Amino acid sequence: MTLERQIQAMQTDGWCVLDNIIPADRLDDISGQVIAATNRHRNPDAPANIGHVSGFLKYDQSLAPYLADQRVVDLAGALLGHHFRISFTTATINEPGNERGGWHADWPFNQRNAGHVPAPYPDAVMHLTTIWMLSSFTGENGGTLIVPESHRASNNPTGGNGVPPEEPYPTELNVTGEAGSVLVMDSRLWHSTAANTSQDPRVAVVVRYAPWWLNLNVLMPGSEDRRILVDETGGTENLVPALPKDVFDGLPGALKPLVSHWVE
Ligand SMILES: O=C(O)CCC(=O)C(=O)O
């Protein structure tokens, strides 16, 4: 797919898949490292059979050489403008037997988060969610469920828009793709975790990209914005641990400008 076609798909459909971003001969090693680090640091409050680690780059850097791949950078730059940066890195392993999740749009459009853009939100690209496939995604193993074109709506099922979050949606589909591909979604796109009915884990890392002007402070442990928006209200919000300086120093040069705002 050419960059022009990718941009068109993002505008019209709200998603596309970039193939062959991670070299095939690195997949087994990276997948193994992601599984091992997720086992060491997994969030005990995540849904059953979901291996979830927020701020994953802090714990494992095996994807670091690819997160500023030119094809990803070109598409993100075309959609988010200059000086975009990485907002989240989250290991997400759907283990056999996990349950289907609820329809949502991602931060900052998820209306249940303390920090959110209130619906009705404007029709503008403000955040990208990318899912890096370390296993091939299939209908059987929990390829992400999406509702194509839902990114143009000004609300989503977390905001009481009349769509039951737990029910199948008529136009839903499972995203499929070969291991090494990257699913790119406008973060407004309605999506959900799919059940993994296979025998093997579906291994992925979710990486989100934000324009320079989007305030990410509410995600930072101990920040003043977090104190005001989350601690004082008792609301719920994602927490993205900062990168230790020594981890940052060891990252590839092309990646550093994308994460330098999140160093301890
Ligand atoms: O793992 C998936 O396929 C979906 C994950 C998801 O819904 C999310 O990270 O917001």
The ligand as an SDF file (V2000), in Angstrom:
LIG
                    3D

 10  9  0  0  0  0  0  0  0  0999 V2000
   -5.5740   -6.5040   22.0230 O   0  0  0  0  0  0  0  0  0  0  0  0
   -6.4210   -6.0800   21.2300 C   0  0  0  0  0  0  0  0  0  0  0  0
   -6.6750   -6.6550   20.1850 O   0  0  0  0  0  0  0  0  0  0  0  0
   -7.2050   -4.8280   21.5350 C   0  0  0  0  0  0  0  0  0  0  0  0
   -6.5860   -4.0390   22.6490 C   0  0  0  0  0  0  0  0  0  0  0  0
   -7.4040   -2.8290   23.0040 C   0  0  0  0  0  0  0  0  0  0  0  0
   -8.5860   -2.7950   22.8660 O   0  0  0  0  0  0  0  0  0  0  0  0
   -6.7280   -1.6740   23.5570 C   0  0  0  0  0  0  0  0  0  0  0  0
   -5.5190   -1.7510   23.8740 O   0  0  0  0  0  0  0  0  0  0  0  0
   -7.3760   -0.6170   23.6970 O   0  0  0  0  0  0  0  0  0  0  0  0
  1  2  2  0
  2  3  1  0
  2  4  1  0
  4  5  1  0
  5  6  1  0
  6  7  2  0
  6  8  1  0
  8  9  2  0
  8 10  1  0
M  END
$$$$
